[in-house]
C-alpha cells in the first residue's frame, strides 16, 4: 500500500524521534474482513519503537478491486480514503 500520506507519516515519525522510532504497516488479521459482502485485507499503520507500537491508522484494502477504506479508531466507522484525506487537511 503506497499511500503518500503513510510515507509522510513514517518520515515524520523518524525525523521527530531522531531515527529511534519508525512507521510500520502490519496485517492485523490474516482472515479477510467482510464489508458489505466483499473481503478486505486488514492493515494497521503503527509508530514502532523498542518498547511498544502505537496505532496511527487502520486500513481495509479490498481483495476484489483494491479499494481502500479507513477505520475511525474511536467510532469504528469506515470512511473512504478521500474522506480520511480531507480529515488530515483540517
PDB file of N, CA, C and O in Angstrom:
ATOM      1  N   UNK A   1       0.857  -1.168   0.000  1.00  0.00           N
ATOM      2  CA  UNK A   1       0.000   0.000   0.000  1.00  0.00           C
ATOM      3  C   UNK A   1       0.902   1.229   0.000  1.00  0.00           C
ATOM      4  O   UNK A   1       1.526   1.557   1.009  1.00  0.00           O
ATOM      5  N   UNK A   2       0.958   1.886  -1.118  1.00  0.00           N
ATOM      6  CA  UNK A   2       1.884   3.012  -1.274  1.00  0.00           C
ATOM      7  C   UNK A   2       1.135   4.346  -1.238  1.00  0.00           C
ATOM      8  O   UNK A   2       1.067   5.054  -2.243  1.00  0.00           O
ATOM      9  N   UNK A   3       0.582   4.679  -0.087  1.00  0.00           N
ATOM     10  CA  UNK A   3      -0.095   5.965   0.061  1.00  0.00           C
ATOM     11  C   UNK A   3       0.920   7.037   0.441  1.00  0.00           C
ATOM     12  O   UNK A   3       1.721   6.829   1.352  1.00  0.00           O
ATOM     13  N   UNK A   4       0.899   8.178  -0.241  1.00  0.00           N
ATOM     14  CA  UNK A   4       1.845   9.247   0.117  1.00  0.00           C
ATOM     15  C   UNK A   4       1.669   9.731   1.557  1.00  0.00           C
ATOM     16  O   UNK A   4       2.639  10.139   2.195  1.00  0.00           O
ATOM     17  N   UNK A   5       0.432   9.690   2.074  1.00  0.00           N
ATOM     18  CA  UNK A   5       0.191  10.118   3.455  1.00  0.00           C
ATOM     19  C   UNK A   5       0.897   9.202   4.445  1.00  0.00           C
ATOM     20  O   UNK A   5       1.442   9.670   5.445  1.00  0.00           O
ATOM     21  N   UNK A   6       0.889   7.900   4.174  1.00  0.00           N
ATOM     22  CA  UNK A   6       1.556   6.942   5.056  1.00  0.00           C
ATOM     23  C   UNK A   6       3.064   7.155   5.007  1.00  0.00           C
ATOM     24  O   UNK A   6       3.738   7.081   6.034  1.00  0.00           O
ATOM     25  N   UNK A   7       3.588   7.417   3.826  1.00  0.00           N
ATOM     26  CA  UNK A   7       5.031   7.702   3.672  1.00  0.00           C
ATOM     27  C   UNK A   7       5.401   8.966   4.462  1.00  0.00           C
ATOM     28  O   UNK A   7       6.415   8.985   5.160  1.00  0.00           O
ATOM     29  N   UNK A   8       4.586  10.014   4.353  1.00  0.00           N
ATOM     30  CA  UNK A   8       4.856  11.259   5.097  1.00  0.00           C
ATOM     31  C   UNK A   8       4.795  11.037   6.597  1.00  0.00           C
ATOM     32  O   UNK A   8       5.623  11.563   7.342  1.00  0.00           O
ATOM     33  N   UNK A   9       3.802  10.248   7.048  1.00  0.00           N
ATOM     34  CA  UNK A   9       3.708   9.941   8.482  1.00  0.00           C
ATOM     35  C   UNK A   9       4.950   9.192   8.954  1.00  0.00           C
ATOM     36  O   UNK A   9       5.503   9.507  10.007  1.00  0.00           O
ATOM     37  N   UNK A  10       5.388   8.202   8.180  1.00  0.00           N
ATOM     38  CA  UNK A  10       6.581   7.430   8.547  1.00  0.00           C
ATOM     39  C   UNK A  10       7.814   8.335   8.602  1.00  0.00           C
ATOM     40  O   UNK A  10       8.621   8.234   9.527  1.00  0.00           O
ATOM     41  N   UNK A  11       7.956   9.214   7.615  1.00  0.00           N
ATOM     42  CA  UNK A  11       9.099  10.142   7.593  1.00  0.00           C
ATOM     43  C   UNK A  11       9.068  11.080   8.794  1.00  0.00           C
ATOM     44  O   UNK A  11      10.105  11.359   9.395  1.00  0.00           O
ATOM     45  N   UNK A  12       7.871  11.568   9.144  1.00  0.00           N
ATOM     46  CA  UNK A  12       7.733  12.485  10.286  1.00  0.00           C
ATOM     47  C   UNK A  12       8.081  11.777  11.593  1.00  0.00           C
ATOM     48  O   UNK A  12       8.714  12.368  12.468  1.00  0.00           O
ATOM     49  N   UNK A  13       7.677  10.530  11.731  1.00  0.00           N
ATOM     50  CA  UNK A  13       7.989   9.752  12.943  1.00  0.00           C
ATOM     51  C   UNK A  13       9.501   9.602  13.093  1.00  0.00           C
ATOM     52  O   UNK A  13      10.052   9.819  14.172  1.00  0.00           O
ATOM     53  N   UNK A  14      10.158   9.234  12.009  1.00  0.00           N
ATOM     54  CA  UNK A  14      11.620   9.051  12.063  1.00  0.00           C
ATOM     55  C   UNK A  14      12.329  10.363  12.367  1.00  0.00           C
ATOM     56  O   UNK A  14      13.260  10.400  13.171  1.00  0.00           O
ATOM     57  N   UNK A  15      11.889  11.434  11.725  1.00  0.00           N
ATOM     58  CA  UNK A  15      12.537  12.735  11.931  1.00  0.00           C
ATOM     59  C   UNK A  15      12.329  13.212  13.368  1.00  0.00           C
ATOM     60  O   UNK A  15      13.275  13.649  14.024  1.00  0.00           O
ATOM     61  N   UNK A  16      11.094  13.128  13.852  1.00  0.00           N
ATOM     62  CA  UNK A  16      10.772  13.590  15.205  1.00  0.00           C
ATOM     63  C   UNK A  16      11.536  12.812  16.270  1.00  0.00           C
ATOM     64  O   UNK A  16      11.912  13.370  17.301  1.00  0.00           O
ATOM     65  N   UNK A  17      11.765  11.522  16.021  1.00  0.00           N
ATOM     66  CA  UNK A  17      12.411  10.676  17.020  1.00  0.00           C
ATOM     67  C   UNK A  17      13.916  10.547  16.823  1.00  0.00           C
ATOM     68  O   UNK A  17      14.581   9.824  17.565  1.00  0.00           O
ATOM     69  N   UNK A  18      14.458  11.245  15.825  1.00  0.00           N
ATOM     70  CA  UNK A  18      15.882  11.127  15.549  1.00  0.00           C
ATOM     71  C   UNK A  18      16.273   9.731  15.091  1.00  0.00           C
ATOM     72  O   UNK A  18      17.391   9.278  15.337  1.00  0.00           O
ATOM     73  N   UNK A  19      15.338   9.044  14.417  1.00  0.00           N
ATOM     74  CA  UNK A  19      15.603   7.706  13.914  1.00  0.00           C
ATOM     75  C   UNK A  19      15.378   6.591  14.921  1.00  0.00           C
ATOM     76  O   UNK A  19      15.630   5.423  14.624  1.00  0.00           O
ATOM     77  N   UNK A  20      14.902   6.947  16.123  1.00  0.00           N
ATOM     78  CA  UNK A  20      14.677   5.941  17.175  1.00  0.00           C
ATOM     79  C   UNK A  20      13.358   5.182  16.992  1.00  0.00           C
ATOM     80  O   UNK A  20      13.215   4.056  17.468  1.00  0.00           O
ATOM     81  N   UNK A  21      12.405   5.799  16.306  1.00  0.00           N
ATOM     82  CA  UNK A  21      11.099   5.185  16.081  1.00  0.00           C
ATOM     83  C   UNK A  21      10.844   5.148  14.572  1.00  0.00           C
ATOM     84  O   UNK A  21      11.403   5.938  13.811  1.00  0.00           O
ATOM     85  N   UNK A  22       9.984   4.208  14.159  1.00  0.00           N
ATOM     86  CA  UNK A  22       9.722   4.022  12.737  1.00  0.00           C
ATOM     87  C   UNK A  22       8.237   3.767  12.516  1.00  0.00           C
ATOM     88  O   UNK A  22       7.532   3.323  13.422  1.00  0.00           O
ATOM     89  N   UNK A  23       7.778   4.045  11.325  1.00  0.00           N
ATOM     90  CA  UNK A  23       6.423   3.691  10.923  1.00  0.00           C
ATOM     91  C   UNK A  23       6.438   2.304  10.319  1.00  0.00           C
ATOM     92  O   UNK A  23       7.381   1.935   9.618  1.00  0.00           O
ATOM     93  N   UNK A  24       5.398   1.533  10.586  1.00  0.00           N
ATOM     94  CA  UNK A  24       5.306   0.181  10.039  1.00  0.00           C
ATOM     95  C   UNK A  24       3.853  -0.124   9.687  1.00  0.00           C
ATOM     96  O   UNK A  24       2.932   0.267  10.404  1.00  0.00           O
ATOM     97  N   UNK A  25       3.664  -0.822   8.579  1.00  0.00           N
ATOM     98  CA  UNK A  25       2.348  -1.263   8.160  1.00  0.00           C
ATOM     99  C   UNK A  25       2.264  -2.763   8.417  1.00  0.00           C
ATOM    100  O   UNK A  25       3.059  -3.536   7.883  1.00  0.00           O
ATOM    101  N   UNK A  26       1.296  -3.170   9.238  1.00  0.00           N
ATOM    102  CA  UNK A  26       1.172  -4.567   9.659  1.00  0.00           C
ATOM    103  C   UNK A  26      -0.206  -5.118   9.316  1.00  0.00           C
ATOM    104  O   UNK A  26      -1.202  -4.395   9.357  1.00  0.00           O
ATOM    105  N   UNK A  27      -0.252  -6.383   8.984  1.00  0.00           N
ATOM    106  CA  UNK A  27      -1.531  -7.051   8.806  1.00  0.00           C
ATOM    107  C   UNK A  27      -2.069  -7.373  10.201  1.00  0.00           C
ATOM    108  O   UNK A  27      -1.362  -7.966  11.015  1.00  0.00           O
ATOM    109  N   UNK A  28      -3.313  -6.988  10.478  1.00  0.00           N
ATOM    110  CA  UNK A  28      -3.856  -7.208  11.818  1.00  0.00           C
ATOM    111  C   UNK A  28      -4.535  -8.560  11.964  1.00  0.00           C
ATOM    112  O   UNK A  28      -4.652  -9.077  13.075  1.00  0.00           O
ATOM    113  N   UNK A  29      -4.983  -9.138  10.856  1.00  0.00           N
ATOM    114  CA  UNK A  29      -5.646 -10.439  10.907  1.00  0.00           C
ATOM    115  C   UNK A  29      -5.510 -11.083   9.533  1.00  0.00           C
ATOM    116  O   UNK A  29      -5.850 -10.456   8.529  1.00  0.00           O
ATOM    117  N   UNK A  30      -5.023 -12.316   9.464  1.00  0.00           N
ATOM    118  CA  UNK A  30      -4.883 -12.959   8.152  1.00  0.00           C
ATOM    119  C   UNK A  30      -6.236 -13.285   7.506  1.00  0.00           C
ATOM    120  O   UNK A  30      -6.319 -13.453   6.290  1.00  0.00           O
ATOM    121  N   UNK A  31      -7.292 -13.372   8.319  1.00  0.00           N
ATOM    122  CA  UNK A  31      -8.625 -13.626   7.772  1.00  0.00           C
ATOM    123  C   UNK A  31      -9.191 -12.328   7.211  1.00  0.00           C
ATOM    124  O   UNK A  31      -9.128 -11.291   7.873  1.00  0.00           O
ATOM    125  N   UNK A  32      -9.739 -12.370   6.007  1.00  0.00           N
ATOM    126  CA  UNK A  32     -10.324 -11.144   5.450  1.00  0.00           C
ATOM    127  C   UNK A  32     -11.541 -10.704   6.250  1.00  0.00           C
ATOM    128  O   UNK A  32     -12.249 -11.521   6.838  1.00  0.00           O
ATOM    129  N   UNK A  33     -11.767  -9.410   6.258  1.00  0.00           N
ATOM    130  CA  UNK A  33     -12.942  -8.844   6.923  1.00  0.00           C
ATOM    131  C   UNK A  33     -14.017  -8.608   5.872  1.00  0.00           C
ATOM    132  O   UNK A  33     -13.735  -8.073   4.800  1.00  0.00           O
ATOM    133  N   UNK A  34     -15.224  -8.998   6.172  1.00  0.00           N
ATOM    134  CA  UNK A  34     -16.326  -8.811   5.242  1.00  0.00           C
ATOM    135  C   UNK A  34     -16.909  -7.413   5.396  1.00  0.00           C
ATOM    136  O   UNK A  34     -17.317  -7.016   6.488  1.00  0.00           O
ATOM    137  N   UNK A  35     -16.944  -6.673   4.298  1.00  0.00           N
ATOM    138  CA  UNK A  35     -17.571  -5.349   4.277  1.00  0.00           C
ATOM    139  C   UNK A  35     -18.575  -5.356   3.136  1.00  0.00           C
ATOM    140  O   UNK A  35     -18.201  -5.368   1.963  1.00  0.00           O
ATOM    141  N   UNK A  36     -19.852  -5.349   3.492  1.00  0.00           N
ATOM    142  CA  UNK A  36     -20.939  -5.357   2.506  1.00  0.00           C
ATOM    143  C   UNK A  36     -20.770  -6.473   1.478  1.00  0.00           C
ATOM    144  O   UNK A  36     -20.986  -6.269   0.283  1.00  0.00           O
ATOM    145  N   UNK A  37     -20.381  -7.657   1.958  1.00  0.00           N
ATOM    146  CA  UNK A  37     -20.271  -8.822   1.091  1.00  0.00           C
ATOM    147  C   UNK A  37     -18.967  -8.970   0.344  1.00  0.00           C
ATOM    148  O   UNK A  37     -18.820  -9.902  -0.447  1.00  0.00           O
ATOM    149  N   UNK A  38     -18.012  -8.078   0.567  1.00  0.00           N
ATOM    150  CA  UNK A  38     -16.711  -8.156  -0.112  1.00  0.00           C
ATOM    151  C   UNK A  38     -15.592  -8.352   0.915  1.00  0.00           C
ATOM    152  O   UNK A  38     -15.626  -7.760   1.993  1.00  0.00           O
ATOM    153  N   UNK A  39     -14.594  -9.189   0.575  1.00  0.00           N
ATOM    154  CA  UNK A  39     -13.484  -9.417   1.507  1.00  0.00           C
ATOM    155  C   UNK A  39     -12.440  -8.302   1.437  1.00  0.00           C
ATOM    156  O   UNK A  39     -12.091  -7.829   0.356  1.00  0.00           O
ATOM    157  N   UNK A  40     -11.951  -7.892   2.602  1.00  0.00           N
ATOM    158  CA  UNK A  40     -10.943  -6.833   2.703  1.00  0.00           C
ATOM    159  C   UNK A  40      -9.782  -7.308   3.571  1.00  0.00           C
ATOM    160  O   UNK A  40      -9.990  -7.925   4.616  1.00  0.00           O
ATOM    161  N   UNK A  41      -8.549  -7.012   3.129  1.00  0.00           N
ATOM    162  CA  UNK A  41      -7.369  -7.203   3.962  1.00  0.00           C
ATOM    163  C   UNK A  41      -7.438  -6.195   5.092  1.00  0.00           C
ATOM    164  O   UNK A  41      -7.911  -5.076   4.895  1.00  0.00           O
ATOM    165  N   UNK A  42      -6.967  -6.577   6.287  1.00  0.00           N
ATOM    166  CA  UNK A  42      -6.975  -5.694   7.450  1.00  0.00           C
ATOM    167  C   UNK A  42      -5.536  -5.302   7.794  1.00  0.00           C
ATOM    168  O   UNK A  42      -4.710  -6.155   8.120  1.00  0.00           O
ATOM    169  N   UNK A  43      -5.252  -3.998   7.716  1.00  0.00           N
ATOM    170  CA  UNK A  43      -3.905  -3.487   7.960  1.00  0.00           C
ATOM    171  C   UNK A  43      -3.953  -2.351   8.970  1.00  0.00           C
ATOM    172  O   UNK A  43      -4.960  -1.656   9.106  1.00  0.00           O
ATOM    173  N   UNK A  44      -2.840  -2.180   9.676  1.00  0.00           N
ATOM    174  CA  UNK A  44      -2.723  -1.062  10.611  1.00  0.00           C
ATOM    175  C   UNK A  44      -1.349  -0.420  10.438  1.00  0.00           C
ATOM    176  O   UNK A  44      -0.343  -1.113  10.286  1.00  0.00           O
ATOM    177  N   UNK A  45      -1.321   0.904  10.463  1.00  0.00           N
ATOM    178  CA  UNK A  45      -0.057   1.649  10.436  1.00  0.00           C
ATOM    179  C   UNK A  45       0.249   2.039  11.868  1.00  0.00           C
ATOM    180  O   UNK A  45      -0.576   2.648  12.549  1.00  0.00           O
ATOM    181  N   UNK A  46       1.455   1.681  12.322  1.00  0.00           N
ATOM    182  CA  UNK A  46       1.843   1.956  13.708  1.00  0.00           C
ATOM    183  C   UNK A  46       3.140   2.755  13.768  1.00  0.00           C
ATOM    184  O   UNK A  46       3.968   2.719  12.859  1.00  0.00           O
ATOM    185  N   UNK A  47       3.279   3.476  14.874  1.00  0.00           N
ATOM    186  CA  UNK A  47       4.558   4.072  15.237  1.00  0.00           C
ATOM    187  C   UNK A  47       5.245   3.051  16.125  1.00  0.00           C
ATOM    188  O   UNK A  47       4.760   2.729  17.210  1.00  0.00           O
ATOM    189  N   UNK A  48       6.374   2.545  15.660  1.00  0.00           N
ATOM    190  CA  UNK A  48       7.031   1.404  16.280  1.00  0.00           C
ATOM    191  C   UNK A  48       8.331   1.838  16.946  1.00  0.00           C
ATOM    192  O   UNK A  48       9.185   2.460  16.315  1.00  0.00           O
ATOM    193  N   UNK A  49       8.472   1.506  18.224  1.00  0.00           N
ATOM    194  CA  UNK A  49       9.693   1.779  18.964  1.00  0.00           C
ATOM    195  C   UNK A  49      10.178   0.521  19.655  1.00  0.00           C
ATOM    196  O   UNK A  49       9.566  -0.539  19.522  1.00  0.00           O
ATOM    197  N   UNK A  50      11.275   0.628  20.394  1.00  0.00           N
ATOM    198  CA  UNK A  50      11.829  -0.535  21.088  1.00  0.00           C
ATOM    199  C   UNK A  50      10.865  -1.123  22.117  1.00  0.00           C
ATOM    200  O   UNK A  50      10.820  -2.339  22.303  1.00  0.00           O
ATOM    201  N   UNK A  51      10.098  -0.263  22.783  1.00  0.00           N
ATOM    202  CA  UNK A  51       9.282  -0.715  23.902  1.00  0.00           C
ATOM    203  C   UNK A  51       7.800  -0.900  23.592  1.00  0.00           C
ATOM    204  O   UNK A  51       7.078  -1.497  24.391  1.00  0.00           O
ATOM    205  N   UNK A  52       7.328  -0.395  22.439  1.00  0.00           N
ATOM    206  CA  UNK A  52       5.905  -0.508  22.132  1.00  0.00           C
ATOM    207  C   UNK A  52       5.615  -0.065  20.709  1.00  0.00           C
ATOM    208  O   UNK A  52       6.461   0.519  20.031  1.00  0.00           O
ATOM    209  N   UNK A  53       4.391  -0.359  20.274  1.00  0.00           N
ATOM    210  CA  UNK A  53       3.893   0.136  18.986  1.00  0.00           C
ATOM    211  C   UNK A  53       2.589   0.874  19.252  1.00  0.00           C
ATOM    212  O   UNK A  53       1.717   0.369  19.958  1.00  0.00           O
ATOM    213  N   UNK A  54       2.458   2.065  18.691  1.00  0.00           N
ATOM    214  CA  UNK A  54       1.266   2.898  18.873  1.00  0.00           C
ATOM    215  C   UNK A  54       0.501   2.965  17.556  1.00  0.00           C
ATOM    216  O   UNK A  54       1.055   3.374  16.535  1.00  0.00           O
ATOM    217  N   UNK A  55      -0.765   2.567  17.575  1.00  0.00           N
ATOM    218  CA  UNK A  55      -1.595   2.611  16.373  1.00  0.00           C
ATOM    219  C   UNK A  55      -1.772   4.048  15.900  1.00  0.00           C
ATOM    220  O   UNK A  55      -2.008   4.955  16.699  1.00  0.00           O
ATOM    221  N   UNK A  56      -1.654   4.239  14.597  1.00  0.00           N
ATOM    222  CA  UNK A  56      -1.850   5.558  13.996  1.00  0.00           C
ATOM    223  C   UNK A  56      -3.080   5.559  13.098  1.00  0.00           C
ATOM    224  O   UNK A  56      -3.887   6.486  13.166  1.00  0.00           O
ATOM    225  N   UNK A  57      -3.239   4.533  12.253  1.00  0.00           N
ATOM    226  CA  UNK A  57      -4.378   4.453  11.340  1.00  0.00           C
ATOM    227  C   UNK A  57      -4.637   2.998  10.966  1.00  0.00           C
ATOM    228  O   UNK A  57      -3.706   2.204  10.838  1.00  0.00           O
ATOM    229  N   UNK A  58      -5.919   2.659  10.793  1.00  0.00           N
ATOM    230  CA  UNK A  58      -6.319   1.309  10.399  1.00  0.00           C
ATOM    231  C   UNK A  58      -6.925   1.351   9.001  1.00  0.00           C
ATOM    232  O   UNK A  58      -7.784   2.184   8.713  1.00  0.00           O
ATOM    233  N   UNK A  59      -6.474   0.452   8.140  1.00  0.00           N
ATOM    234  CA  UNK A  59      -6.913   0.423   6.745  1.00  0.00           C
ATOM    235  C   UNK A  59      -7.513  -0.927   6.392  1.00  0.00           C
ATOM    236  O   UNK A  59      -7.121  -1.957   6.941  1.00  0.00           O
ATOM    237  N   UNK A  60      -8.461  -0.913   5.477  1.00  0.00           N
ATOM    238  CA  UNK A  60      -9.015  -2.112   4.871  1.00  0.00           C
ATOM    239  C   UNK A  60      -8.802  -1.978   3.373  1.00  0.00           C
ATOM    240  O   UNK A  60      -9.114  -0.940   2.789  1.00  0.00           O
ATOM    241  N   UNK A  61      -8.274  -3.018   2.751  1.00  0.00           N
ATOM    242  CA  UNK A  61      -7.995  -2.992   1.312  1.00  0.00           C
ATOM    243  C   UNK A  61      -8.757  -4.135   0.654  1.00  0.00           C
ATOM    244  O   UNK A  61      -8.604  -5.294   1.038  1.00  0.00           O
ATOM    245  N   UNK A  62      -9.573  -3.806  -0.331  1.00  0.00           N
ATOM    246  CA  UNK A  62     -10.423  -4.781  -0.999  1.00  0.00           C
ATOM    247  C   UNK A  62      -9.610  -5.830  -1.740  1.00  0.00           C
ATOM    248  O   UNK A  62      -8.673  -5.499  -2.468  1.00  0.00           O
ATOM    249  N   UNK A  63      -9.972  -7.102  -1.553  1.00  0.00           N
ATOM    250  CA  UNK A  63      -9.384  -8.198  -2.325  1.00  0.00           C
ATOM    251  C   UNK A  63      -9.791  -8.079  -3.787  1.00  0.00           C
ATOM    252  O   UNK A  63      -9.042  -8.482  -4.677  1.00  0.00           O
ATOM    253  N   UNK A  64     -10.972  -7.530  -4.037  1.00  0.00           N
ATOM    254  CA  UNK A  64     -11.563  -7.526  -5.371  1.00  0.00           C
ATOM    255  C   UNK A  64     -11.023  -6.408  -6.255  1.00  0.00           C
ATOM    256  O   UNK A  64     -10.578  -6.663  -7.374  1.00  0.00           O
ATOM    257  N   UNK A  65     -11.058  -5.166  -5.758  1.00  0.00           N
ATOM    258  CA  UNK A  65     -10.713  -4.032  -6.624  1.00  0.00           C
ATOM    259  C   UNK A  65      -9.666  -3.078  -6.048  1.00  0.00           C
ATOM    260  O   UNK A  65      -9.377  -2.047  -6.655  1.00  0.00           O
ATOM    261  N   UNK A  66      -9.098  -3.405  -4.895  1.00  0.00           N
ATOM    262  CA  UNK A  66      -8.054  -2.561  -4.312  1.00  0.00           C
ATOM    263  C   UNK A  66      -8.560  -1.319  -3.604  1.00  0.00           C
ATOM    264  O   UNK A  66      -7.763  -0.499  -3.148  1.00  0.00           O
ATOM    265  N   UNK A  67      -9.888  -1.163  -3.503  1.00  0.00           N
ATOM    266  CA  UNK A  67     -10.443  -0.006  -2.795  1.00  0.00           C
ATOM    267  C   UNK A  67      -9.881   0.030  -1.380  1.00  0.00           C
ATOM    268  O   UNK A  67      -9.755  -1.006  -0.729  1.00  0.00           O
ATOM    269  N   UNK A  68      -9.542   1.232  -0.907  1.00  0.00           N
ATOM    270  CA  UNK A  68      -9.009   1.412   0.445  1.00  0.00           C
ATOM    271  C   UNK A  68     -10.032   2.157   1.289  1.00  0.00           C
ATOM    272  O   UNK A  68     -10.518   3.224   0.915  1.00  0.00           O
ATOM    273  N   UNK A  69     -10.344   1.569   2.434  1.00  0.00           N
ATOM    274  CA  UNK A  69     -11.192   2.214   3.429  1.00  0.00           C
ATOM    275  C   UNK A  69     -10.347   2.457   4.671  1.00  0.00           C
ATOM    276  O   UNK A  69      -9.382   1.737   4.927  1.00  0.00           O
ATOM    277  N   UNK A  70     -10.716   3.472   5.436  1.00  0.00           N
ATOM    278  CA  UNK A  70     -10.012   3.788   6.677  1.00  0.00           C
ATOM    279  C   UNK A  70     -11.012   3.672   7.817  1.00  0.00           C
ATOM    280  O   UNK A  70     -12.127   4.186   7.733  1.00  0.00           O
ATOM    281  N   UNK A  71     -10.598   2.986   8.893  1.00  0.00           N
ATOM    282  CA  UNK A  71     -11.475   2.791  10.035  1.00  0.00           C
ATOM    283  C   UNK A  71     -11.184   3.840  11.097  1.00  0.00           C
ATOM    284  O   UNK A  71     -10.039   4.004  11.519  1.00  0.00           O
ATOM    285  N   UNK A  72     -12.217   4.546  11.526  1.00  0.00           N
ATOM    286  CA  UNK A  72     -12.078   5.508  12.610  1.00  0.00           C
ATOM    287  C   UNK A  72     -11.804   4.728  13.889  1.00  0.00           C
ATOM    288  O   UNK A  72     -12.602   3.875  14.277  1.00  0.00           O
ATOM    289  N   UNK A  73     -10.693   5.009  14.541  1.00  0.00           N
ATOM    290  CA  UNK A  73     -10.286   4.249  15.720  1.00  0.00           C
ATOM    291  C   UNK A  73     -11.190   4.466  16.930  1.00  0.00           C
ATOM    292  O   UNK A  73     -11.211   3.638  17.841  1.00  0.00           O
ATOM    293  N   UNK A  74     -11.927   5.554  16.949  1.00  0.00           N
ATOM    294  CA  UNK A  74     -12.810   5.822  18.089  1.00  0.00           C
ATOM    295  C   UNK A  74     -14.207   5.235  17.857  1.00  0.00           C
ATOM    296  O   UNK A  74     -14.733   4.520  18.710  1.00  0.00           O
ATOM    297  N   UNK A  75     -14.799   5.537  16.708  1.00  0.00           N
ATOM    298  CA  UNK A  75     -16.170   5.087  16.449  1.00  0.00           C
ATOM    299  C   UNK A  75     -16.239   3.727  15.768  1.00  0.00           C
ATOM    300  O   UNK A  75     -17.269   3.057  15.828  1.00  0.00           O
ATOM    301  N   UNK A  76     -15.147   3.311  15.118  1.00  0.00           N
ATOM    302  CA  UNK A  76     -15.155   2.070  14.352  1.00  0.00           C
ATOM    303  C   UNK A  76     -15.806   2.220  12.995  1.00  0.00           C
ATOM    304  O   UNK A  76     -15.900   1.257  12.234  1.00  0.00           O
ATOM    305  N   UNK A  77     -16.254   3.422  12.690  1.00  0.00           N
ATOM    306  CA  UNK A  77     -16.920   3.697  11.417  1.00  0.00           C
ATOM    307  C   UNK A  77     -15.906   3.664  10.278  1.00  0.00           C
ATOM    308  O   UNK A  77     -14.769   4.110  10.435  1.00  0.00           O
ATOM    309  N   UNK A  78     -16.325   3.135   9.134  1.00  0.00           N
ATOM    310  CA  UNK A  78     -15.456   3.111   7.957  1.00  0.00           C
ATOM    311  C   UNK A  78     -15.699   4.342   7.107  1.00  0.00           C
ATOM    312  O   UNK A  78     -16.834   4.789   6.945  1.00  0.00           O
ATOM    313  N   UNK A  79     -14.612   4.885   6.564  1.00  0.00           N
ATOM    314  CA  UNK A  79     -14.721   6.037   5.666  1.00  0.00           C
ATOM    315  C   UNK A  79     -13.888   5.765   4.419  1.00  0.00           C
ATOM    316  O   UNK A  79     -12.977   4.937   4.423  1.00  0.00           O
ATOM    317  N   UNK A  80     -14.223   6.478   3.362  1.00  0.00           N
ATOM    318  CA  UNK A  80     -13.454   6.339   2.131  1.00  0.00           C
ATOM    319  C   UNK A  80     -12.079   6.976   2.325  1.00  0.00           C
ATOM    320  O   UNK A  80     -11.871   7.768   3.244  1.00  0.00           O
ATOM    321  N   UNK A  81     -11.164   6.623   1.460  1.00  0.00           N
ATOM    322  CA  UNK A  81      -9.830   7.213   1.502  1.00  0.00           C
ATOM    323  C   UNK A  81      -9.910   8.727   1.314  1.00  0.00           C
ATOM    324  O   UNK A  81      -9.178   9.469   1.968  1.00  0.00           O
ATOM    325  N   UNK A  82     -10.795   9.190   0.427  1.00  0.00           N
ATOM    326  CA  UNK A  82     -10.948  10.635   0.215  1.00  0.00           C
ATOM    327  C   UNK A  82     -11.438  11.345   1.471  1.00  0.00           C
ATOM    328  O   UNK A  82     -10.962  12.434   1.791  1.00  0.00           O
ATOM    329  N   UNK A  83     -12.392  10.734   2.192  1.00  0.00           N
ATOM    330  CA  UNK A  83     -12.879  11.334   3.446  1.00  0.00           C
ATOM    331  C   UNK A  83     -11.744  11.437   4.459  1.00  0.00           C
ATOM    332  O   UNK A  83     -11.598  12.460   5.127  1.00  0.00           O
ATOM    333  N   UNK A  84     -10.941  10.383   4.574  1.00  0.00           N
ATOM    334  CA  UNK A  84      -9.810  10.380   5.500  1.00  0.00           C
ATOM    335  C   UNK A  84      -8.813  11.466   5.133  1.00  0.00           C
ATOM    336  O   UNK A  84      -8.318  12.187   6.000  1.00  0.00           O
ATOM    337  N   UNK A  85      -8.522  11.578   3.848  1.00  0.00           N
ATOM    338  CA  UNK A  85      -7.584  12.616   3.393  1.00  0.00           C
ATOM    339  C   UNK A  85      -8.086  14.014   3.733  1.00  0.00           C
ATOM    340  O   UNK A  85      -7.303  14.868   4.150  1.00  0.00           O
ATOM    341  N   UNK A  86      -9.378  14.256   3.562  1.00  0.00           N
ATOM    342  CA  UNK A  86      -9.943  15.572   3.916  1.00  0.00           C
ATOM    343  C   UNK A  86      -9.757  15.843   5.407  1.00  0.00           C
ATOM    344  O   UNK A  86      -9.454  16.969   5.800  1.00  0.00           O
ATOM    345  N   UNK A  87      -9.938  14.816   6.240  1.00  0.00           N
ATOM    346  CA  UNK A  87      -9.759  14.964   7.678  1.00  0.00           C
ATOM    347  C   UNK A  87      -8.320  15.288   8.059  1.00  0.00           C
ATOM    348  O   UNK A  87      -8.082  15.992   9.041  1.00  0.00           O
ATOM    349  N   UNK A  88      -7.363  14.783   7.293  1.00  0.00           N
ATOM    350  CA  UNK A  88      -5.949  15.076   7.568  1.00  0.00           C
ATOM    351  C   UNK A  88      -5.632  16.539   7.312  1.00  0.00           C
ATOM    352  O   UNK A  88      -4.786  17.125   7.986  1.00  0.00           O
ATOM    353  N   UNK A  89      -6.318  17.130   6.331  1.00  0.00           N
ATOM    354  CA  UNK A  89      -6.050  18.523   5.954  1.00  0.00           C
ATOM    355  C   UNK A  89      -6.688  19.512   6.907  1.00  0.00           C
ATOM    356  O   UNK A  89      -6.273  20.670   6.967  1.00  0.00           O
ATOM    357  N   UNK A  90      -7.690  19.076   7.653  1.00  0.00           N
ATOM    358  CA  UNK A  90      -8.410  20.002   8.554  1.00  0.00           C
ATOM    359  C   UNK A  90      -7.658  20.265   9.819  1.00  0.00           C
ATOM    360  O   UNK A  90      -8.128  21.018  10.672  1.00  0.00           O
TER     361      UNK A  90
END
